[in-house]
């Protein structure tokens, strides 16, 4: 019956009215799609815990990745306590927290289970927390809670920190700040950005013949040069002999995710052939780190 009356109503409309209604329906459906996308873009920026010198900062790396970190300010010094990541893969959104000096440097992942008025991430196998929730109270306030899924837990309010507020405060503003350079390098308000730190170590293939070893490590050096030219590798170097069989480090830049970093490492023949293995960590450092590269090419006298 309802369908019948709606059909009769539409039949009485002229073409211009029909066109207007059709456009409104499309716009309405677009709004619904955007609202149901489920990605918490509102987290971008710096947030301060109410009544505490504890902060949470988030940057949007691309359409499906947010990277952040938590830190405390004490005596004018920033002390990072954990690194955060929210990423979308297919229809699943994952929140990963890597707490410094815990869990051997490995992140704990929580899958998003709710994304309407509150964003809920859960990992029932983790001891604590099992559930992390973000609720946007307004444009400038967030309510965050962490719990065991029941009565045990804690919560706090975060207040958005505006850049103009910091710029007007002579105690924290930088008279040498170069916005164009900061934007070019992708630095946040503190001149920092996220990278991937790779620790290279002896791989499982210890029985390789001499020719394979020589060819692999020649390719290893060639690959390093290629990644530097592509802007993906900004630090590389060997480590002194140690009991952990660590061989060297890479710092990768402009890499969207851990998975992308692993794909990049597989282009290294020494890694691909099992002569080198690796561990990957999210690392937060100066966004100006890559600026040393043009100078590094002017100070070497001979190839190693």
C-alpha positions as CSV (number, residue, x, y, z in Angstrom):
1,X,0.0,0.0,0.0
2,X,2.8,2.4,0.9
3,X,4.6,1.6,-2.4
4,X,1.4,2.3,-4.3
5,X,1.0,5.8,-2.8
6,X,4.6,6.7,-3.3
7,X,4.3,5.6,-6.9
8,X,1.2,7.8,-7.4
9,X,3.0,10.8,-5.8
10,X,6.0,10.5,-8.1
11,X,3.8,10.3,-11.1
12,X,2.4,13.8,-10.3
13,X,5.8,15.4,-10.3
14,X,7.3,17.3,-13.3
15,X,10.7,16.4,-14.7
16,X,12.5,19.3,-12.9
17,X,11.1,18.2,-9.5
18,X,12.0,14.6,-10.2
19,X,15.6,15.7,-11.1
20,X,15.9,17.7,-7.9
21,X,14.7,14.8,-5.7
22,X,17.0,12.4,-7.5
23,X,20.0,14.6,-6.8
24,X,18.9,14.9,-3.1
25,X,18.7,11.1,-2.9
26,X,22.2,10.7,-4.3
27,X,23.6,13.3,-1.9
28,X,21.8,11.5,1.0
29,X,23.2,8.1,0.0
30,X,26.7,9.7,-0.3
31,X,26.5,11.0,3.2
32,X,25.4,7.6,4.5
33,X,28.3,5.9,2.7
34,X,30.8,8.5,4.1
35,X,29.3,8.2,7.6
36,X,29.5,4.4,7.5
37,X,33.1,4.3,6.2
38,X,34.1,3.6,9.7
39,X,37.6,5.2,9.6
40,X,38.2,7.6,12.6
41,X,39.8,10.5,10.7
42,X,38.7,12.8,13.5
43,X,41.7,11.6,15.5
44,X,44.1,13.6,13.4
45,X,46.1,16.2,15.4
46,X,47.3,16.5,18.9
47,X,45.2,15.8,22.0
48,X,46.0,16.4,25.7
49,X,44.7,14.4,28.6
50,X,42.5,16.5,30.8
51,X,44.5,17.8,33.9
52,X,47.7,15.9,32.9
53,X,50.8,16.5,30.8
54,X,50.0,13.4,28.7
55,X,49.4,13.7,25.0
56,X,48.3,11.6,22.0
57,X,49.2,12.7,18.5
58,X,47.8,11.2,15.2
59,X,48.8,11.8,11.6
60,X,46.9,10.6,8.5
61,X,49.5,8.7,6.4
62,X,47.0,7.9,3.6
63,X,43.3,7.1,3.0
64,X,43.6,3.8,5.0
65,X,46.3,4.5,7.6
66,X,46.6,6.7,10.7
67,X,49.8,6.7,12.7
68,X,50.1,8.1,16.2
69,X,52.1,8.1,19.4
70,X,51.5,8.8,23.1
71,X,53.9,10.9,25.1
72,X,54.4,12.9,28.3
73,X,56.0,16.3,28.7
74,X,58.4,16.7,31.6
75,X,60.9,19.5,32.1
76,X,60.3,20.6,28.5
77,X,61.3,17.2,27.2
78,X,59.1,14.8,25.3
79,X,59.0,11.1,26.4
80,X,57.3,8.8,24.1
81,X,55.5,5.9,25.8
82,X,53.8,4.0,22.9
83,X,53.4,4.0,19.2
84,X,49.9,3.6,17.6
85,X,48.5,2.6,14.3
86,X,45.1,2.4,12.8
87,X,44.9,0.7,9.4
88,X,42.2,-0.5,7.1
89,X,42.6,-3.7,5.0
90,X,39.7,-4.8,3.0
91,X,36.7,-4.5,5.3
92,X,38.7,-4.8,8.6
93,X,40.1,-1.9,10.6
94,X,42.8,-2.7,13.1
95,X,44.2,-0.7,16.0
96,X,47.8,-1.6,17.0
97,X,49.6,-0.3,20.1
98,X,53.3,-0.8,20.6
99,X,54.3,0.0,24.2
100,X,57.9,0.8,24.7
101,X,59.8,-1.8,26.8
102,X,56.9,-4.2,26.7
103,X,56.1,-7.4,24.7
104,X,59.6,-7.5,23.2
105,X,58.8,-4.4,21.1
106,X,55.9,-6.1,19.3
107,X,52.6,-4.4,18.8
108,X,49.2,-5.7,20.2
109,X,46.4,-5.5,17.7
110,X,42.7,-4.9,18.3
111,X,40.0,-5.4,15.7
112,X,37.3,-2.7,15.3
113,X,33.9,-4.1,16.3
114,X,31.8,-0.8,16.4
115,X,32.0,2.5,14.5
116,X,28.8,4.5,14.9
117,X,28.7,7.0,17.8
118,X,31.7,5.2,19.4
119,X,34.8,3.4,17.9
120,X,35.4,0.2,19.7
121,X,38.5,-2.0,19.2
122,X,38.7,-5.5,20.9
123,X,41.2,-8.3,21.4
124,X,39.6,-10.9,23.8
125,X,42.9,-12.9,23.9
126,X,44.9,-10.0,25.4
127,X,45.2,-9.8,29.2
128,X,44.6,-6.1,29.6
129,X,43.1,-4.2,28.0
130,X,40.7,-6.3,26.0
131,X,38.7,-3.3,24.7
132,X,39.7,0.2,23.7
133,X,37.0,2.8,22.9
134,X,37.1,6.3,21.4
135,X,34.0,8.5,21.6
136,X,34.0,11.9,19.9
137,X,32.2,14.2,22.3
138,X,32.7,17.3,20.1
139,X,35.2,18.7,17.6
140,X,37.6,19.4,20.5
141,X,36.9,16.6,23.0
142,X,37.3,12.8,23.0
143,X,36.4,10.3,25.7
144,X,38.7,7.3,25.8
145,X,38.3,4.1,27.8
146,X,40.3,0.9,28.2
147,X,38.8,-2.1,30.0
148,X,38.8,-5.9,30.3
149,X,35.4,-6.0,28.7
150,X,33.7,-5.9,32.1
151,X,34.1,-3.7,35.2
152,X,37.9,-3.4,35.3
153,X,39.3,-0.5,33.5
154,X,40.0,3.3,33.3
155,X,38.9,6.2,31.2
156,X,39.9,9.8,30.5
157,X,39.1,12.9,28.4
158,X,41.3,14.2,25.6
159,X,41.2,17.9,24.6
160,X,42.3,18.9,21.1
161,X,45.4,21.2,21.0
162,X,45.3,23.8,18.3
163,X,48.4,24.9,16.5
164,X,47.6,28.6,16.8
165,X,47.6,28.2,20.6
166,X,51.2,26.8,20.5
167,X,52.3,29.4,18.1
168,X,51.2,32.3,20.3
169,X,53.0,30.9,23.4
170,X,56.6,32.1,23.4
171,X,57.5,29.3,25.8
172,X,56.9,26.6,23.2
173,X,57.0,28.4,19.8
174,X,60.0,28.2,17.6
175,X,61.2,31.5,16.1
176,X,63.0,29.5,13.4
177,X,60.0,27.5,12.3
178,X,59.8,27.1,8.5
179,X,56.3,26.0,7.6
180,X,57.1,25.3,4.0
181,X,60.0,23.1,5.0
182,X,58.0,21.3,7.7
183,X,55.1,20.6,5.2
184,X,57.6,19.4,2.5
185,X,59.2,16.9,5.0
186,X,55.9,15.8,6.5
187,X,56.7,16.9,10.0
188,X,54.1,17.2,12.7
189,X,53.9,20.2,15.1
190,X,57.0,18.9,16.9
191,X,59.0,18.3,13.7
192,X,58.6,14.6,14.0
193,X,57.3,11.8,11.8
194,X,57.0,8.0,11.8
195,X,59.5,5.7,10.1
196,X,60.2,1.9,10.1
197,X,63.4,0.8,11.9
198,X,64.8,-2.4,10.5
199,X,67.4,-4.5,12.4
200,X,69.2,-6.8,10.0
201,X,70.6,-10.0,11.5
202,X,72.2,-13.3,10.4
203,X,69.7,-15.3,8.4
204,X,68.8,-19.0,8.5
205,X,70.8,-19.9,5.4
206,X,74.3,-20.6,6.8
207,X,75.2,-23.3,4.3
208,X,75.2,-21.2,1.1
209,X,78.1,-21.6,-1.3
210,X,80.6,-18.8,-1.8
211,X,79.3,-17.7,-5.2
212,X,75.7,-17.2,-3.8
213,X,77.0,-15.3,-0.8
214,X,79.1,-13.0,-3.0
215,X,76.3,-12.4,-5.5
216,X,73.7,-11.8,-2.8
217,X,75.7,-9.2,-0.9
218,X,76.7,-7.5,-4.1
219,X,73.0,-7.3,-4.9
220,X,72.4,-6.2,-1.3
221,X,74.6,-3.1,-1.8
222,X,73.0,-2.4,-5.2
223,X,69.6,-2.6,-3.7
224,X,70.5,-0.2,-0.9
225,X,71.6,2.4,-3.5
226,X,68.3,1.9,-5.4
227,X,66.2,2.3,-2.3
228,X,68.1,5.5,-1.4
229,X,67.5,6.9,-4.9
230,X,63.8,6.0,-4.6
231,X,63.6,7.9,-1.3
232,X,62.6,4.8,0.6
233,X,65.8,4.3,2.6
234,X,67.4,7.2,4.5
235,X,69.8,5.4,6.9
236,X,71.8,2.2,6.4
237,X,74.9,0.9,8.1
238,X,76.6,-2.1,9.6
239,X,76.8,-2.9,13.4
240,X,79.8,-4.1,15.2
241,X,80.0,-7.8,16.0
242,X,77.6,-8.6,18.9
243,X,76.0,-11.6,20.7
244,X,72.6,-11.0,19.1
245,X,74.0,-11.6,15.5
246,X,72.7,-8.2,14.5
247,X,74.4,-7.1,11.3
248,X,73.1,-3.7,10.5
249,X,70.2,-1.2,10.4
250,X,67.9,0.4,7.9
251,X,65.5,3.3,8.5
252,X,62.7,3.3,5.9
253,X,60.8,6.4,4.9
254,X,57.6,7.0,2.9
255,X,56.5,3.4,3.5
256,X,52.7,3.1,4.2
257,X,52.6,0.0,6.3
258,X,54.6,-2.8,7.9
259,X,53.4,-5.1,5.1
260,X,54.8,-2.7,2.5
261,X,58.1,-2.5,4.4
262,X,58.4,-6.3,4.3
263,X,57.7,-6.3,0.6
264,X,60.5,-3.8,0.2
265,X,62.9,-5.9,2.2
266,X,62.2,-8.9,-0.1
267,X,63.8,-7.0,-3.0
268,X,67.1,-7.4,-1.2
269,X,68.9,-10.6,-2.5
270,X,70.6,-11.3,0.8
271,X,67.2,-11.3,2.6
272,X,65.5,-13.2,-0.2
273,X,68.2,-15.9,-0.2
274,X,68.0,-16.3,3.6
275,X,71.5,-14.9,4.3
276,X,69.9,-12.0,6.3
277,X,66.8,-11.9,8.4
278,X,65.2,-8.8,10.0
279,X,63.1,-7.3,12.7
280,X,60.9,-4.3,12.1
281,X,59.9,-1.6,14.5
282,X,57.9,1.6,14.2
283,X,60.2,4.5,15.1
284,X,59.4,8.2,15.6
285,X,62.2,10.6,14.7
286,X,63.0,14.0,13.2
287,X,61.2,14.7,9.9
288,X,64.5,16.4,8.8
289,X,66.5,13.1,8.9
290,X,66.5,12.7,5.1
291,X,68.0,16.1,4.7
292,X,71.5,14.8,5.4
293,X,71.6,12.6,2.3
294,X,72.8,15.3,-0.2
295,X,75.7,16.0,2.1
296,X,76.6,12.4,2.6
297,X,77.4,12.1,-1.1
298,X,79.9,14.9,-0.8
299,X,82.1,13.6,2.0
300,X,83.2,10.1,1.0
301,X,86.6,9.7,-0.7
302,X,86.5,6.1,-1.8
303,X,84.0,3.2,-2.0
304,X,84.2,0.6,0.8
